[in-house]
Amino acid sequence: MSDEEDQGVGRVREPEGDEVLGIVLRKEGGGKYRVYCTDDRERICRIPGSKKRGIWVKRDSVVLVSPWDIQGDEKGDIVQSYSQAENEWLEDNGYLGEISEFL
């Protein structure tokens, strides 16, 4: 058994294409969240309807954000939320960068 299996980390979804990692700063209301992303931008993000029941997000959660095609610098969708073990894996492999100071 490897160390990853001991921690409960299976396959961790990594950012693909224009997706970025972010940390939830606060809940804005109306199903929206303020997220600080690894590309040094703060976005207002929402959970899309198809994933609304499957993703639980709270303050200081690490999330995967897909910026919108229009207003992508300001808005995006939360695609996935990571567990504590997955957060540690992402930090150990250098994905979190500047946002690790918020953890």
N, C-alpha and C positions, 0 to 999 in steps of 0.2 A: 504494500500500500504506500502510495506517495504522500507527501505532506499536504497536497491539495485535497486529497480524498479525506484525510484526517480532519481538516478544517471544515468540511462540508461544501467545498467549492468544486462544482463540476465544470461545466463549460460556461465561461463568462463572456457575455456579449460585448464585443469591442466596437468602438465607433467605426462606421463605414461611410464612405463618401463625405457628405457635408455635415454629418452628425457630430455633435460635440458633447462632452461630459459637463455636468454642472452640479451645483449644490443649491438646494432650496433655501433661500434667505427668509422668506415669509409667505404666508397665505394671503392673497389679496382679496379674496371673496369672489363669489360668482363662479367658483370652480377654477380660478386662475391662481398662479403661483409666480412669485418673483424669483428668478433663478440666475445665479452668477455662473457664467460658463468659462471653459478653459481658453476660449479665444478672447478673453478680457472684455466681454460684453455682458450686460445685464438684460435679460429678456423677460417678458411677460409670457408665461407658458400655460397651456391647458392640457388636460388629458383627453385625447380623442374619444368619441362616443363608443367605439368598438372596444376600447381598452379600459373604460371608466370603472368597471366592476373588478378588473383584474389587477389594477395598480393601486397600491396604498402609498401615499406620500405624506411626509410630515417635515417639519423644520429640520434642517441640517441633513436631509437625505441626499445621497448622491444619485443623480438621475442621468439618463441618456436623452438628449434633446435633439430633435430634428427641426432646424430652422425652417420657417415658411419660405416659399418661393418669392412672395411679395412681402415686404417689411421684415425680411429674415434677420436683420440686425436688431430688431426690437421684439419680435414675437416668434414663438415656436411651439411644438408639441412635445410633451413628455412621452417618450416611447417605452422606457423601462426604468424601474427603480431597483437599486442594488441593495443586497443584504450587507451586514457588517463584515462577514467573511469575504464577500466579493469586493467590498471597499478596500480591505487590506491587500487583496491580490492586485487590484488596480493601482494602489499606491506603491506597492513593491515593484511593479513593472513599469512605473513612470508615466502612467496615463493621466494622473490627476494634476501634476504640475503645480501651478500657482494656487489652485483652489484647496490644496492640502492644508494650508494655513487656517482655513475655516473649519476643518474637522476637529 
